[in-house]
Amino acid sequence: MWQLWLTTKKLMISNRNKMNWKVLKNEEDYTKASNRLMDIFHAEPNTPLGDEMELLTVLVKDYDDSHYEIPQLDPLEVIKLKMEERGLKNKDLEPIIGSKGHVSSILSGRRELTLNMAKKLKDYFQLPADTFLHTV
């Protein structure tokens, strides 16, 4: 089976199937790994193909994290998107944000989210904490 060691930012892979994925060092490696990952994306877990998919996911994510900056989303846009996805109206956020006026002020950008509001929104929408906290 697979053995995966993380040592000083290097991945060393040992397997019996002669599949030699290594740390992705350039765009060519990244493209090959990404394409292969897309080809086997629906592989069954705990199979050789599933193990390869899991390994490629780690390699591609590591390359993404170290080479591409993912812009932080605007919390107000996230709130509006989540409201639209769930078919919510402003009044549905009153238990979380406060009065009708507070909700309106927050959604229009006239008022900032408080730490308490950010925590409640995080829990309500089940999103990572930093989604709302970078404006608080």
SERO-249864 format. One record per residue: x, y, z of N, C-alpha, C in turn; residue in one letter. Coordinates in pm, whole numbers, plus 50000, padded with zeros to 5 digits. Layout:
SERO-249864
XYZXYZXYZA;...
//
This chain:
SERO-249864
500844988250000500005000050000500885012450000M;500285023450031500985036350028501565039750164W;502695045950160503235052050281503545066350244Q;503115075350327503305089450299503965095750420L;505125101350400505825108150507505925122850474W;505665131250572505875145650556507155148950631L;508195152750561509445156350625509955169150566T;510125178950648510635192050607510085196250471T;508775196650464508065201150344508335192450222K;508755180250243508945171150129508045159050149K;507415154950043506615142850047507405131749981L;507505120650050508185109249991507165098049982M;507035092349868506005082449846506635069049810I;506155058749875506615045349842505395036949810S;505405030149696504285021549663504745009949576N;503865000749554504204988949474503764990149329R;502985000249297502425001449163503245010249071N;504405014149108505305022249026504705035748988K;503765040549066503215053849044504065063349126M;504805071849062505795079849132505415094549140N;504385097949213504055112049235505035117749336W;505505129649308506445136549396505895150349428K;506615157549510506245171449540506115178949409V;505065186849396504855194749275505735207049282L;506665208149188507655218949195507435229849092K;506595227348992506375237448889504975235848829N;504625244848740503295244648679503035231848599E;504075226748537503905214348459503515202748551E;504215201248663503865190848761502445192948812D;502135205548842500815209048895499715205548795Y;499935208848669498935206148565498725191148548T;499805183548546499685168948534498905163048652K;499255167448771498575162248891497115166448893A;496835178748857495445183748855494605176048753S;495175173948635494445166548531494175152248575N;495165145848635494985132148682493945131748794R;493985141548882493015142248991491595143348935L;491415151548833490095152848773489645139748708M;490585132448650490265119648586489785109148686D;490325109448807490015098948905489215104249023I;488615115749007487945122649117486885114349187F;486225105349117485155097549178485605083449217H;486885081849239487415068849280486865064949418A;486705052149436486225046849564487315048049670E;486965052249792487955052849901488515038949931P;489715038849986490375026450029490595016449915N;490825021849797491235013849682492535020149631T;493295013249549494505019549496494215032849426P;493135033449348492775045849280492325056449380L;491605052149482491175061449587492355066949664G;493345058449689494565062949757495325073049671D;495375070349541496035079849450495305093249451E;493985092749449493195104949453493475112849581M;493535105949693493795112449821495185118949822E;496165111749770497525117049763497585129349672L;496975128449555496975139849462496265151949521L;495235149449598494525160549663495475167949756T;496265160649833497245166849923498295174649844V;498815168549739499855175049659499355187749592L;498175187049532497605198649462497275209649561V;496695206149676496365216249776497625223049828K;498655215249854499915221049902500475230849799D;500445227249672500945236149568500075248749560Y;498755246949564497845258449562498145267849678D;498255262249797498475270449916499775278349910D;500795272549849502085279249848502315287949724S;501475286749622501695294349499500575304049461H;499405302349517498285310749478497645316949601Y;497455329849595496765336749703495275336749672E;494515331349762493065331149744492505343449814I;491875352349738491385364749799490315362049904P;490365369950008489365368950114488045374550062Q;486975367250080485675371750035485145382750125L;484385391750066483745402350142482625396150226D;482645398050358481635391850444480195395450404P;479975407750361478615411550320478165403850198L;479075401650104478735393849985478455379350023E;479205374050119478975360350165477585359350228V;477255368950313475935368950379474835369350273I;474965378450177473935379950073473825367249988K;474955361249956474945348949878474255337749955L;474605336250082473995325750164472495328150182K;472115340850196470695344050208469955340050080M;470555343149966469935339649838469845324549822E;470915317349855470925302749844469825296449927E;469565302050044468585296350136467205302750125R;467075312550037465795319350022465405327550144G;466405333350211466155341150332465855355650300L;465125361850388464855376250380465585382950495K;465695396250488466385403750594465845400250732N;464545398750744463935396050875464415382750934K;464855373550848465345360650897466665362050972D;467365373150951468645375451020468475383351150L;467285388051178467065395951299467455388651427E;467155375551441467595368651563469125368051577P;469825369251467471285368351469471925382051484I;471455391551404472085404751399471425414751492I;470135413951505469425423451591468195428851520G;467885441151550466665447351497466685448251345S;465505451351291465355453251147466325463951098K;466475474651175467385485551139468845481051138G;469225472851237470595467651241470885458851119H;469945450151087470125441350972470305449550845V;469435459350828469515468050710470845475550704S;471275480850818472545488350824473745479450793S;473715467150843474815457750817474855454150669I;473705450350614473665445750475473955456850375L;473715469150414474005480350323475445485350340S;476135480350443477515484450466477655497050550G;476555502250600476615514350683477105511250824R;476985498950864477385494950999478265482450988R;479255481651075480185470151076479615458651159E;480025446551122479685435051204480435435751336L;479775431751444480465430451572481005416251583T;481875414051679482425400651702481295390751733L;480345394951813479225386351849478395382651726N;478125392451640477375389751516478145380051427M;479445382251415480285373551330480235359151380A;480315357251510480255343751567478905337251538K;477825344851555476485339451530476295336051382K;476785344751294476675342151150477475329851110L;478665328351169479505316651143478755303951178K;478135303851295477395292051339476145289751253D;475435300451224474185299351149474425294051007Y;475425299650940475705295550803476705284050794F;477225279650908478195268650916479385271050823Q;480025282550845481195286550766482395288350858L;483605288350803484795290650886484745304350953P;485315305351071485275317751149485845329651074A;486925327451001487555338850934486725344750820D;485645338150782484765343550680484225357150720T;483905358750847483305371150895484225379250984F;485265373051038486085379751139487075389851084L;487435389350958488465398450911487995412950900H;486705415450919486225429250919485975434351059T;485995425251157485675429151295486885435151360V;
//
